[in-house]
Amino acid sequence: MFSLQVKATSFIYRLAGSSSQTVHITHLIVVERLYLIIYAKINFASNLHSELYRRSLVKQRVSNFWN
């Protein structure tokens, strides 16, 4: 989890502005929040896809068992 946070932080700094520029704190906070929202949505979609795939496998195995 720590490495993900470090990667996210460096990514956010790159989005907010280059290291040679002064990054305004409100801009950084807005970009960080957008990143976290997008990451959460991608993570949710990935988990949902995994769960639906798992359920389809279980359904297929049950169907194969009775056939």
C-alpha angles and dihedrals in degrees: 000000000000093000089050090053091049091050090047091050094051090045090051092050090051090050093046095049143300121292091252092061127073108249114217109232095227091052089050092050092049092049091046092051092049090050092050092048092050091045091050092050092049091047091049092049091048092050091047091050091049092049093048091048091049091050092049090052091050091048091049092049092049090048091049091048093057095043 
